[in-house]
């Protein structure tokens, strides 16, 4: 075998080994990153879930028809955006937070047996802020000065035991 063929074969083997090592460490670093991010995802989910539960409790003793709380959440978790969602599963309301880059990193919080059917019209509060009621919100809005991510609780005037909860996006108009 000529020396050139030998060198080509050795070069190809070295490239394959380098590629294998690179792919291994990339995969391993992604696993470590996911494990490091999960507690922070759960912390944000717990905070938002607690705020929703607090509003649902407060609306029971309040004379107000609707209560709104602005959330103080980060726009990203270690430079990764996330999505907050509220949904009903098996008759219970859940809050879910998923990272956009690692959708399998999810934190789910059981909120309780409420409704998430929200008013169809926008709601105005606090000197020119308009609330849009949503089931899912991108965390990127938390970093903008003219937007606020909020949670809300609504009590039907006709049926005091009917409480709706949810997420909303406040926009300065």
PyMOL commands that set and color helices and strands:
alter all, ss='L'
color gray80, all
select helices_A, chain A and resi 3-61+139-143
alter helices_A, ss='H'
color red, helices_A
select strands_A, chain A and resi 66-70+82-89+92-99+106-112+123-125+129-134+136-138+147-155+163-172
alter strands_A, ss='S'
color yellow, strands_A
deselect
rebuild
show_as cartoon
